[in-house]
Amino acid sequence: MSELTVTQLKTFCKKADFNLEDYHYLNGAYMSPLPMVTEQAGIEGMRRKRIPMHLTKEHFFSYRRLIRERFAQLIHGESSENIAILPSVSYGLSIIANNTPCNDKKNIILVEDEFPSVYYTWEKYCRRHQAELIVIKRPVEVENRGSLWSQAIIDAIDENTHVVSVGNIHWQDGSLFDLKRIAEKAHAYGALLVIDATQSVGAIDIDIKQLNPYALLASSYKTLLGPYSMAIGYFSDPLCSGEPLEENWINRNFSDRFAELTHYQDHYRQGAERFDVGESSNFILTPMLAESLKLLIDWDVRKIQQYCQYLTNYLSGKLQAFNIPLIGNRDRGCHYLGIEISQFDPDVLVAELETSRIIASVRGDFMRISLHVYNNIDDCDALIDAFKAVLSRRTHRATHADVTEVSE
Ligand SMILES: Cc1ncc(COP(=O)(O)O)c(C=O)c1O
């Protein structure tokens, strides 16, 4: 792919495809907004159900097929047969855990403060199989946190490692994990790599062929710009002969022969389709997700990645002037910026954000900024102005206090 030029970067923004009113929405890591065509696809899905004869047999299969094909294309997969339609990441993790016998290897590696759905699954697995859960601590260093954390994961993998379960960024502060090197080490020691790509796929280009994971999972409602209550899973070939969590009719052979559904079938349909959640044809959500995936493919995730990097580099450059410790640009996800706000009064900061119609995630001493194609330089400038306003008010208060002190 040819790199976008600076002029192309300045005009890449897809805000016009969304309806964010006058908000500066910097919180896609919590919940992405919906592209307008995705919203429209949901409305059309709902309308079809208004008079159900508009729902044809083909609707039970067509959008599921599209989702599989488009997601496989998005992650540079060779076959859509490795893709399953899930309701959540936790559902996918349960499939993986249930189909992964505990061999003589005895540890599972996770990172500190892993997302609860991931942590609980492997914690239970370890309890059940008397395996050890190894949690790799977040380095205290900020600037090069991603590299240090990745190295610590790589160092921990050895002949006793059964599973390495990691995202390609940390969902809280955006630390970037070097998945390529982690994958190489895991493969060298026969460890299974499970990737939670919820906070990255669609904003960061992922090449499944290069990483060759055991499985990769992602919720639909964040960087994939899709609806809530859907997730997608890539299951590698060895998993594809596994046991699903449930026995639903549509995942069995010949389920498209509606008149013969009670000619019960011993075999599942091909590949990972056996893991599809019951009622995965969901006539509202599947057209929506299919539409969002199409947009991401059309826009090209490599370009999206470059665009997000352009915005966050701009922001981090400006924020450095305020002496705020930031994770270095190469050590964080291109669309993420974790800002340490301990020097600010959180109530004052949150009030300023509200006044400026900026939506970001403030948790304790941390503000999480997460961007996507719907953001632009104006959104970044609004955030910088909000910080400036809070700082100038603080300086003003401090000066005023000094004057008062002297005069007393
Ligand atoms: C990193 C990560 N993984 C997974 C999820 C969603 O998990 P689940 O689909 O099990 O609710 C989230 C939601 O915030 C997340 O941030």
The ligand as a MOL file (V3000), in Angstrom:
LIG
                    3D

  0  0  0     0  0            999 V3000
M  V30 BEGIN CTAB
M  V30 COUNTS 16 16 0 0 0
M  V30 BEGIN ATOM
M  V30 1 C -10.3590 -5.6150 25.6210 0
M  V30 2 C -11.8020 -5.9960 25.6460 0
M  V30 3 N -12.1580 -7.2610 25.3840 0
M  V30 4 C -13.4310 -7.6390 25.3830 0
M  V30 5 C -14.4470 -6.7390 25.6600 0
M  V30 6 C -15.8670 -7.2020 25.6360 0
M  V30 7 O -15.9990 -8.4560 26.2520 0
M  V30 8 P -17.4010 -9.2050 26.2450 0
M  V30 9 O -17.8060 -9.3160 24.8220 0
M  V30 10 O -17.1290 -10.5020 26.8770 0
M  V30 11 O -18.3690 -8.3580 27.0130 0
M  V30 12 C -14.1280 -5.4200 25.9630 0
M  V30 13 C -15.1660 -4.4480 26.3020 0
M  V30 14 O -14.9230 -3.3650 26.8190 0
M  V30 15 C -12.7630 -5.0290 25.9450 0
M  V30 16 O -12.3880 -3.7650 26.1880 0
M  V30 END ATOM
M  V30 BEGIN BOND
M  V30 1 1 1 2
M  V30 2 1 2 3
M  V30 3 2 2 15
M  V30 4 2 3 4
M  V30 5 1 4 5
M  V30 6 1 5 6
M  V30 7 2 5 12
M  V30 8 1 6 7
M  V30 9 1 7 8
M  V30 10 2 8 9
M  V30 11 1 8 10
M  V30 12 1 8 11
M  V30 13 1 12 13
M  V30 14 1 12 15
M  V30 15 2 13 14
M  V30 16 1 15 16
M  V30 END BOND
M  V30 END CTAB
M  END
